[in-house]
Amino acid sequence: MKKSLIVIAVIAVAVLGIFVWVKNTYNRLVQSEEGVTAAWAQVENVYQRRADLIPNLVATVKGYAEHERETLEAVTAARANATKVTVSPDQLDEQSIAAFQAAQNQLSGALGRLIAIAENYPDLKANQNFSDLQAQLEGTENRIAVERQKFNDEALAYNRQVRVFPDNIIASIFGLRTKGYFKASEGAENAPKVEF
């Protein structure tokens, strides 16, 4: 009788130990995944801030450079495309982030052309509203870089947890997968050529 009680007690302690380990590991993985989700939400927030600035910037430029219609339309179209491409926090894989980043890079290129137009219009460059919007846009671009880095840091920490043994066993049981990263744009490794 005593032997069977000891065996039952040992089995109960082992089962309880395994349960506590699984619970703690799962909860740690979920907390880490929530950190990735929160970082992604902040990335989307700063990109949305940039998208919200664009209509005012386009309207200001339009008042001075009406015949630059093609560029203005390209910016508007790129903004529309960039706001259409969304990524669910559940689908933060390499391909989804690359598609999101491609749409945002298209918008960045169109914005660069729009800002370059200002060089041809001294009155536009002197306009306080345009200067303020340009400064806000520059600040937003800096925020985007910071938030992308924070997202990559959160994703790295989460991916390590999901892939390390024995946590990877719990992650695979509960369907937790690694997340993608923001990467540098193609050609970013090459310094721009400056000629005078």
Secondary structure, DSSP 8 states (H G I E B T S, - for coil): -HHHHHHHHHHHHHHHHHHHHHHHHHHHHHHHHHHHHHHHHHHHHHHHHHHHHHHHHHHHHHHH-TT-HHHHHHHHHHHHHHHH----GGG-SHHHHHHHHHHHHHHHHHHHHHHHHGGG-HHHHH-HHHHHHHHHHHHHHHHHHHHHHHHHHHHHHHHHHHHSTTHHHHHHHTT----------TTTTS------
